[in-house]
Amino acid sequence: MFLLIIYNLICVGVLFFCLSDSAYAYIDPGTGSMLLQVLLAGAAGVAVAFKLVFRRFRNIFSFKKPGAISKVEQSDEITKVDATEINQ
């Protein structure tokens, strides 16, 4: 149902775009820069989202060796050692 609504909105938008007369407008450099920024930010957001999903799937399907220390446990050990050295 949601996809049907999105599809209809896209069709109406394309029709308005195709059937409109000339707007006699221009895009100044500030607008072009803003559009480029939006595209780059969107690409960065998609890349981060893909990375997080990929890591989640990798962690679900990865096989850990018995007795292996995870990166979180390893960083906790390093923090404990640093704290012990500071207290001495």
N, C-alpha and C positions, 0 to 999 in steps of 0.2 A: 504494500500500500504506500509506504514512504517513498519507494523508488518510483512509483507511478506519479506521485505528486512532483518529485524532482524532475522527472522526464517531461511532464506537462509544462513546468515552469521554464525549462530550457527551450522547449519548442516555442512557447510564446515569446521568449526573449529573442530567439533567432528570427521569428517572424517580424517583430518590431524592428530589429536591426536591418533586415532585408527590405522592408517596405517603407522605411523612413526617407525623407528628403535630405539634401545636404545640410549639414549643421553650420557651415561656415565658421568653424572654430579651429583652434590649433592647440597643440600640446607644447607647453613651454618646457625648458630644461628642468625646472624644479619638479614638474609632474613626472617627467621621464625618469628622473633620479628616484622619485618616490616609488614608482612602479618597479624599477629595478631592485630597490631595497625590499619591497614586498615579496618579489619572486625569490630573491636570495634567502630571505628569512623563512619563507615557506619551504624551500629546498633544505635548509638547515634543520628545520623542525621535522621534516619527513625523515631525514637522515638519522636524527637522534631517536625518533620513534622506532625506526627500523632496527637500530642498534640495540635498543632496550628489548624489543621483542625477540631479536635474534639471541641475545644473551639469556633471556628467560627460557627459550626453547633449548639452547645449548646446555643450560644447567639442568633442565628436566631430563634430557636424554643422555647426559654424560655419565660415565661410569667412573666412580672414584675408587682408588686403590685402598684397601683396608689400612688404616693407620696413617693415611695421608692427611697433611695439615692444610686446611683451606686458607685462602688469602686473608680472610677476616681473622681467623685464629692466629695467623702469622703476624698480622699487624697488631693484634692485642698483645702478643708476646713481646714485640719490639717496644710497644708503649710501656709495658710493665718494666722492662729492662731499663729504659730511659728514666722512668720515674724512680727506680731504685738507685740509679747512679746519681740522680739529682739530690736525693735525700741523704746520701752519704757524705 
